[in-house]
Amino acid sequence: MNKQVEQISPRELQKRLEKNSVKLIDVREQREWDYCRIEGAELIPVQQVADTDIDAETDDEIVCYCHTGQRSYFAAQILQRQGFENVYNLKGGINACSDDVDPSIPKY
């Protein structure tokens, strides 16, 4: 049985990033990453999450994000199955970040 992935808001993510207390994983494709990204993120496309050695301890906080939050939710579930305990999904994805905290992030 899968544990439901907890969602965090863009404002909560901003607070955590200011404290440097989170590993941020962008699960979009390279072309999306090239267009815009959240500073400090690491790109691991969703199709590669299961096969990538994530550089984090199992109890570190990890936040996944994508364009609107659907692919990143799936990626977060994969990380939970791999044993990571504190995995979150950015509710609304990078679009919500543009709307709620950083309008300089281009929307697409």
N, C-alpha and C positions, 0 to 999 in steps of 0.2 A: 504494500500500500504506500502510495506517495504522500508525503507531507505537502500541504499546500504551501506554495511560495508566497512569502510575505511581500507586499508591495510597499514601496516608499515613494513619497512625493518628490518632485524636483527641489523644493525648498529644504526638505530633510537631507537629500543628497548633498546639496550645497553646504549645509552645516557640517556634514561628515567629511566632505572634501577639505573644508577649511581646517579641520583638525587632523587631516591626513590619516584618518582612521579607517579607510576603506580601499579595497582594490576594485577598480572600475574596469569592467570588460564590455567593450562594444562588440556586439555579435552581428553587425551589419556586413555588407559586402565592401570590398576595397573601393569601388567607385563611390559608394555612399560616404565612406570614411574620408575620401579625398575631397568631397564636397563640403562636409562639415563634421565636427566632432566635439566632444566635451574634453577640455584640457585635462591631461593626466590619465586618459583612458588607454587601454591596450586593445588592439584589434585582434579578435579571434572570431572569424565568421562562424555562424551557428553550426554549419556542417562540419566544422573542425573541432568544436568544443569537446566532444567525447574522446577525441584522439590526441588532444593537446595536454601536455604536462603543465598544469596551472601552477605558477610560482606563488603559492600561498600555503599557509598552514590550515589544517582542517577547521580550526576555530576562528580564523580571520574573517572579517566582514568582507563579503564580495557583493557588488551590485552589478547586475547585467542590464544593458540597455540596447535598444534598437531604434527603429523609426517611430513606432507607436506603442511598443510594449508587448507584442505578441510573440515574436521570435525570441526575445530575451526571456520571456516567461518559460518557454520550452527549454532554453539553454540553462536557466537556473534549476529546472527540474533535473537535468542531466547532472549538474554539479552536485546537487543533493544526493543523487544516487551514487555518486563517486565518493561520498563521505563528507563533503563540506557541510558544515552545520549552520553557518550564518550567511545564507545566500538570499539576496533580495532582488526584486525586479523593479525597475524604474517605471512607475505608473505613467503611461502616456508617452514614454520614450523621449527621444531627443526633441520631438515636436513640443512636448509639454515643457521641456526646459526652455525652449525658445519663448513660449508663451508666458511662463511663470517666473523665470529668474534671469534669463540672458537673451534679450531680443536681438543681440548681434549674431546669434546662431541662425543661419539661413534655414528657412523651412522649405520642404519639397513635397 
